[in-house]
Amino acid sequence: MDGNRSDRLGTLDAEDLINLVRNYNPKCNEALLRGAYDYASRMHDGQKRHSGEPYFTHPVAVAAILTEMRLDDATIATALLHDTIEDTKGTYSELTELFGEDVAELVDGVTKLTNLQLSSRETKQAENFRKLFMAMSKDLRVILVKLADRLHNMRTIKHMRPEKQVVKAHETMDIFAPLAGRMGMQWMREELEDLSFQVLNPEARSSIMRRFVSLQKESGDVISKITDDIEAVMEKHNVSGSVFGRAKKPFSIWRKMQEKDLAFSRLSDIYGFRVIVDSDDACYVVLGAVHQRWRSVPGRFKDYISQPKSNGYRSIHTTVSGRDGKRVEIQIRTKQMHEVAEAGVAAHWSYRDGVRSENPFAVDPAKWLSTLNERFEMAEDHDEFLEHVKLEMYSDQVFCFTPKGDVVKLPKGATPLDFAYSIHTRIGHSCVGAKVDGIRVPLWTRLKNGQSVEISTADGQSPQATWIDIVVTGRAKAAIRRNLREEDRGRYVKLGKELARVAFEHVNKKATPKALDTVAKALGLPDGTEVLARIGSAEISARDMVAKLYPELVADNEETEVEARRAVIGLPPGAQVNRAQCCQAVPGERMVGITYRGRGPVLHAIDCEALAEFDDQPERWIDLHWTEGRHAAVHNVTINVTISNDNGVLGRICTLIGEQNANISDLHFMDRKPDFFRLLIDVDVRDAEHLHSVMMAIEADSDVAKMERYQDLDRRP
């Protein structure tokens, strides 16, 4: 649904809205809906939105969005009334009297969610997250109304002040969009992400849209051509069904480009196709037919029918080399599976032809929520709970197997260490190695769907500090931190003292015992020593600690550049910052130091392949941290670029780099062809974010065929 249509929804009168409900539920409670409409209209009379429209257009539009999800009368009435307690003279007791306890409780739940300061970066955010889950546990319809409320606000966000737009967009991207996805409503997640993306990075979105237009001019109507191809294959195998094709949302494409470090032209899933058939058997017939007709792409097949996602999602995903060699992503599912994919947990309150839907694959909300709460109950405090939520709940999942064939569900990006801790904390603590599909791999290897993992353990082994940067699950991080605090508290206090000293000096203050004790009191910790221990174990940011005492000074010094010689904390006295050229780690990236006899330690990115040769030498690994703050643009990174051999292209690329305030320190032509040049460009950047901006600026140019960060193990120390 586009923004203009959402605006029109707000102009619906009571009868129009009731007709929308009647279309899928002829036996709806018209008196309840009409009463809620009239009451809310009266309460909001005279109130205006930022656009100047009557405020009541907003709750009507929210209710209309929920009718598209075929939700029950109580939820639609709640949508109409959701702002009456907060923004009008309406009261809980009055709503109970007029519309019943069920509706009043739902409205109260939505009001409480609205009042949560979810965008705060302080502990309050974590506390409110727990409150959000408590509100959801009572009735998940509360969050459905809140999501629809946020969706309409994002569709009309252009009427807000620019700074307010950014806050709302961040909040939506961080919390509400992932929550919608985790609840199975992928269409809502995609729209919320794209609307936020339009606010947070309009240049990148425009660049992707321009590339789409260019691609369509070159290839014509690709979607209809490929749709015809798939339909022909289905007809040949006597399978009836529907085929739908669409272009992916700009943010979805942007995320893929970031995750996989791919150029726009190399993405396999710019277009997505969906095949909907009548039965499970037909799904596999279509899969076989597609794979017979086109060559499948290795590693791009996922069977979520035999192994459903934890939010109830079932489908087959495959990618094939289709027409003209273009990679095509195809999803194959039944009508029932499709309804779940569209509605998610909302399916439990939806109607079809006047009857409550009974979809056997829909997630049981109570069971779903209790499973989440079980995962989070180990959290010692609010902040740890928040970390669990963001790391576990908001991640796509991979399914791996134990040697016995048991399935272990892990978030995307999980490592063998996460696998070990998911089995048992004791297994994680004593882990010394891992085999994936029978092959020994480093502990930081990212696991993929369907892999079999075998963990090797040894008596006397204990967690290492670098493991914090390797694992991604909240459970593993919490267990490692607890163990390290207990086992190596002295070392962490020492490292924390150095980090605190540098952080205080950054604002021209000293890390006195009194200052540390004051911070400890503000954070609810026993004393300043515990503060130092937690800073050393990366549980507390040194900058956040200083901000507790001197928020204004921290804000004033944010633009002050960190000196190059002080860019790294944890180096031995007198040691220079020495970055390994094989991986060229930059501020903002996780890293580790490797000691060499006769010279200072060398800094490697934590996922550098060169670290494999030191896997059995843990004594050479040292904990290092980038100094917090804005770094100088002195960190050299090599970029591998393939460009068209045409007039002015290289000059334009150099200009693009300069526009990002980055300096080119060297340039090497590696390959010259009549139509293309391949060259290595050495660029000086501040940090990972700055590097990303430079690479995206280059990537957006239509004459860039390929662009990637250059890594070469031959350049290792």
Secondary structure as UniProt FT lines:
FT   HELIX           3..9
FT   TURN            10..11
FT   HELIX           14..24
FT   TURN            26..27
FT   HELIX           30..43
FT   TURN            44..46
FT   TURN            50..51
FT   TURN            55..56
FT   HELIX           57..68
FT   TURN            69..70
FT   HELIX           73..81
FT   TURN            82..83
FT   HELIX           84..87
FT   HELIX           92..99
FT   HELIX           101..114
FT   TURN            118..119
FT   HELIX           123..138
FT   HELIX           141..155
FT   HELIX           157..159
FT   HELIX           162..171
FT   HELIX           172..176
FT   HELIX           177..182
FT   TURN            183..184
FT   HELIX           186..200
FT   HELIX           202..219
FT   HELIX           222..236
FT   TURN            237..238
FT   STRAND          242..247
FT   HELIX           250..260
FT   HELIX           264..266
FT   STRAND          271..277
FT   HELIX           280..293
FT   STRAND          295..296
FT   TURN            298..299
FT   STRAND          302..303
FT   TURN            304..306
FT   TURN            310..311
FT   STRAND          316..321
FT   HELIX           323..325
FT   STRAND          327..334
FT   HELIX           335..343
FT   HELIX           344..349
FT   STRAND          350..352
FT   TURN            353..354
FT   STRAND          355..356
FT   TURN            360..361
FT   HELIX           365..376
FT   TURN            377..378
FT   HELIX           382..388
FT   HELIX           389..393
FT   STRAND          397..401
FT   TURN            403..404
FT   STRAND          407..411
FT   TURN            412..413
FT   HELIX           416..423
FT   HELIX           425..429
FT   STRAND          431..436
FT   TURN            437..438
FT   STRAND          439..441
FT   TURN            443..444
FT   TURN            449..450
FT   STRAND          452..457
FT   TURN            459..460
FT   TURN            465..466
FT   HELIX           467..470
FT   HELIX           474..487
FT   HELIX           489..505
FT   TURN            506..508
FT   HELIX           513..523
FT   HELIX           528..536
FT   TURN            537..538
FT   HELIX           542..549
FT   HELIX           551..556
FT   TURN            557..559
FT   STRAND          561..562
FT   HELIX           564..566
FT   STRAND          568..569
FT   TURN            573..574
FT   TURN            581..583
FT   TURN            587..588
FT   STRAND          591..596
FT   TURN            597..598
FT   STRAND          599..605
FT   TURN            606..607
FT   HELIX           609..614
FT   TURN            615..616
FT   HELIX           618..620
FT   STRAND          621..622
FT   STRAND          625..626
FT   STRAND          630..631
FT   STRAND          635..644
FT   TURN            647..648
FT   HELIX           649..659
FT   TURN            660..661
FT   STRAND          663..672
FT   STRAND          676..685
FT   HELIX           688..699
FT   TURN            702..703
FT   STRAND          704..709
FT   HELIX           713..715
//
